[in-house]
Amino acid sequence: MLKFKPLAIIFWQKMGFWTLLEGFLLFANALAILNEDRFLAPRGWTMAEVMGPRRNTLKGQVIGLIHACQFLRLPLILFNIITIMVKLITG
């Protein structure tokens, strides 16, 4: 008699550390391309609006993460190049 594993268990067994790192890299890329003037400012998500004691709120922390990703674009580009090279070599 065959036993079938649930799809969620199969998915987590196939997902390794490298896949997790790729996911974080894609998330950082998504945050880095957000334009402050066109996208963030109309929604009230600028650093000027969360200065002072409001910086420790969840919204302030998320805005800080977005600005950190935008500030570190050069290392992000290098990580993207390294990831592409590894994927080309290993398949």
C-alpha positions as CSV (number, residue, x, y, z in Angstrom):
1,M,0.0,0.0,0.0
2,L,1.4,3.4,-1.0
3,K,1.5,6.3,1.5
4,F,1.3,9.8,0.1
5,K,2.9,12.8,1.8
6,P,1.0,16.1,1.9
7,L,2.1,18.7,-0.6
8,A,3.3,21.1,2.1
9,I,5.8,18.5,3.5
10,I,7.1,17.8,0.0
11,F,7.5,21.6,-0.6
12,W,9.4,22.2,2.6
13,Q,11.7,19.2,1.9
14,K,12.6,20.6,-1.5
15,M,13.2,24.1,-0.2
16,G,16.8,24.5,0.9
17,F,18.9,27.3,2.4
18,W,19.8,28.6,-1.0
19,T,16.2,28.9,-2.0
20,L,15.5,30.8,1.2
21,L,18.4,33.2,0.4
22,E,17.0,33.7,-3.1
23,G,13.6,34.6,-1.6
24,F,15.2,37.2,0.7
25,L,17.1,38.6,-2.2
26,L,14.0,39.0,-4.3
27,F,12.2,40.7,-1.4
28,A,15.1,43.1,-0.9
29,N,15.0,43.8,-4.7
30,A,11.3,44.6,-4.4
31,L,11.9,47.0,-1.6
32,A,14.9,48.7,-3.3
33,I,12.9,49.7,-6.4
34,L,10.1,51.5,-4.6
35,N,10.3,55.2,-5.6
36,E,9.8,57.5,-2.7
37,D,8.3,60.4,-4.8
38,R,5.9,58.4,-6.9
39,F,4.9,55.5,-4.6
40,L,5.8,56.1,-0.9
41,A,5.1,59.8,-0.4
42,P,1.4,59.8,-1.6
43,R,0.8,57.0,1.0
44,G,2.6,58.7,3.8
45,W,5.5,56.3,4.0
46,T,8.5,58.8,4.0
47,M,11.2,59.0,6.6
48,A,10.2,62.6,7.4
49,E,6.8,61.5,8.7
50,V,8.2,58.9,11.1
51,M,10.9,61.0,12.8
52,G,11.1,61.1,16.6
53,P,9.2,58.8,18.8
54,R,7.1,57.3,16.0
55,R,10.2,55.6,14.6
56,N,9.8,52.6,16.9
57,T,6.3,51.8,15.6
58,L,5.8,49.0,13.1
59,K,5.3,51.5,10.3
60,G,8.5,53.3,11.2
61,Q,10.4,50.0,11.2
62,V,9.1,49.0,7.8
63,I,9.9,52.5,6.4
64,G,13.4,52.1,7.8
65,L,13.8,48.7,6.2
66,I,12.7,50.2,2.8
67,H,15.2,53.0,3.1
68,A,18.0,50.7,4.1
69,C,17.4,48.5,1.0
70,Q,17.4,51.6,-1.1
71,F,20.6,52.9,0.5
72,L,22.4,49.5,-0.1
73,R,21.7,49.2,-3.8
74,L,25.3,48.6,-4.8
75,P,25.8,45.5,-2.5
76,L,22.4,44.3,-3.6
77,I,23.5,44.5,-7.3
78,L,26.6,42.5,-6.4
79,F,24.5,39.9,-4.6
80,N,22.3,39.7,-7.7
81,I,25.3,39.1,-9.9
82,I,26.7,36.5,-7.6
83,T,23.3,34.7,-7.5
84,I,23.0,34.8,-11.3
85,M,26.5,33.4,-11.8
86,V,25.9,30.6,-9.3
87,K,22.6,29.7,-10.9
88,L,24.3,29.7,-14.4
89,I,27.1,27.4,-13.1
90,T,25.0,25.0,-11.1
91,G,21.9,25.0,-13.2
